[in-house]
Amino acid sequence: MDAADHFMVAAVVLLLTLALALFRAWFGPRAIDHVMAAQLVATSGVGVALTLGAARDDASMLDAALVGTVLASVAILVFVRDGQSDADEPGDRKP
């Protein structure tokens, strides 16, 4: 079993994680559950792109992983900013 096979096994495990995260994103009871599951989907997608890029020696997959990382960061920043815009003062929100 060579290194490319190990990378493919890792990619399959990450795809299973991605499937579980999609399930959690669909059936999460709260908004934060949806966001955290979406972050896990993005992280798993980046991991799959990195492992497949390493397995096939394909630099374009590494570029795709970098773009996915940036988009995931922007998505969580938008969620946090949107959640803060509901209250006038930080102490006004009730748990």
C-alpha positions, 0 to 999 in steps of 0.5 A: 500500500503506497502513500497515495492509497493512504491519502485516498483512505483519509479522503474517504474518512473525511467524506464520511465526516462531511456526510455526518455534518450535512445531516447535522446541518439539516436537522440541527435544532438551533441556528448555532448548530446549523452554523457549526455544522456548516463550518464542519462541512467547509473544514471537511471539504478543505481536508478532502481537497488537500488529501486528494491534491496530495494523493494526485500531486495536483497543485490546483486542488491545493488552490481550491482548498485555500479558496474554501478556507477563505470562504468559510472564514468569511461565512462565519464572520457574517454569521457573527456580525449578523448576530451582533446587529440585533442588539443595541448594546452587548448587555441587552441580549438575554440568554 
